[in-house]
Amino acid sequence: MAENVESAYEAVELAKRTGKIKKGSNEVTKALEKGKAKLVVVAEDISPPEITMHIPLLAKEKGVPFVEVPSKEELGAAAGLGVGTAAVVIVQEGDAKKIIAEISKK
């Protein structure tokens, strides 16, 4: 699991630079519903947890790879934010395509 976490942060950083990401649970939900999501990353330390509870189920239903990471701060940093974020979705992989493929296999 820990290697997936590192890969997820790396994928978000790469996609931020070379592809396209969306940040926040609402944006993630919308991308999943529209079928645009390539990889979903959600932080575990969100309070209240209800904010992101539906996302893993939706990702599974849509067949989108999903990774839970321990820290919203680190996820926010990977996404290029100065603050933490509950969730990030990669909508265009850019250079992160290979990492996403690796995560999908696990």
C-alpha positions in Angstrom: 0.0 0.0 0.0 2.8 2.5 0.9 4.3 2.3 -2.6 0.9 3.1 -4.0 0.8 6.2 -1.8 4.2 7.4 -3.2 3.1 6.6 -6.7 -0.2 8.5 -6.2 1.6 11.7 -5.1 4.1 11.3 -8.0 1.2 10.8 -10.5 -0.6 13.9 -9.2 2.6 16.0 -9.4 3.4 14.8 -13.0 -0.2 15.2 -14.2 -0.3 18.7 -12.7 2.7 19.7 -14.8 2.1 17.8 -18.0 -1.6 16.8 -17.9 -4.7 18.1 -16.1 -5.9 17.6 -12.5 -9.0 18.8 -10.6 -8.9 19.4 -6.9 -11.6 19.0 -4.2 -14.2 16.4 -3.5 -16.9 18.2 -5.7 -14.6 18.4 -8.7 -13.6 14.7 -8.2 -17.2 13.6 -8.0 -18.1 15.6 -11.2 -15.1 14.1 -13.1 -16.1 10.6 -12.0 -19.7 11.1 -13.0 -18.8 12.5 -16.4 -16.4 9.6 -17.0 -13.3 11.8 -17.3 -11.4 10.5 -14.3 -8.2 8.5 -14.9 -7.0 8.3 -11.3 -8.6 9.4 -8.0 -6.6 10.2 -4.9 -8.3 10.8 -1.6 -6.8 11.9 1.7 -7.6 9.8 4.8 -7.3 12.6 7.4 -10.4 14.5 6.3 -12.9 15.7 8.9 -15.8 14.9 8.7 -15.1 11.8 6.7 -18.6 12.1 5.0 -17.0 14.7 2.7 -15.2 11.9 0.7 -17.0 8.7 1.8 -18.9 8.4 -1.6 -15.8 8.8 -3.7 -14.2 5.3 -3.4 -17.6 3.7 -4.2 -18.1 5.9 -7.2 -14.6 5.2 -8.4 -15.1 1.5 -8.1 -18.5 1.7 -9.9 -16.9 3.6 -12.8 -13.8 1.3 -12.8 -11.4 4.1 -12.0 -8.2 3.4 -10.1 -8.4 4.9 -6.6 -5.7 5.5 -4.0 -6.1 6.6 -0.4 -3.2 8.7 1.0 -2.6 9.5 4.6 -2.2 13.3 4.4 -4.4 16.0 2.9 -1.5 18.4 3.3 0.8 16.2 1.2 -1.9 15.7 -1.3 -2.4 19.5 -1.5 1.3 20.0 -1.9 1.5 17.4 -4.7 -1.4 19.2 -6.4 0.5 22.5 -6.2 -1.7 24.0 -3.5 -0.5 25.9 -0.4 -3.3 24.1 1.6 -4.5 20.6 2.1 -7.1 19.1 -0.2 -9.6 16.2 0.4 -9.3 14.7 -3.0 -7.6 15.1 -6.4 -8.6 13.5 -9.8 -6.4 13.2 -12.8 -8.4 13.9 -15.9 -5.5 14.1 -18.4 -2.6 11.8 -17.5 0.2 13.7 -19.3 3.5 12.0 -18.2 1.8 10.2 -15.4 0.3 7.6 -17.7 2.8 4.9 -16.8 2.4 5.4 -13.1 -1.4 5.3 -13.4 -1.1 2.0 -15.4 1.1 0.6 -12.6 -1.4 1.6 -9.9 -4.3 0.2 -11.9 -2.6 -3.2 -11.9 -2.4 -3.4 -8.1 
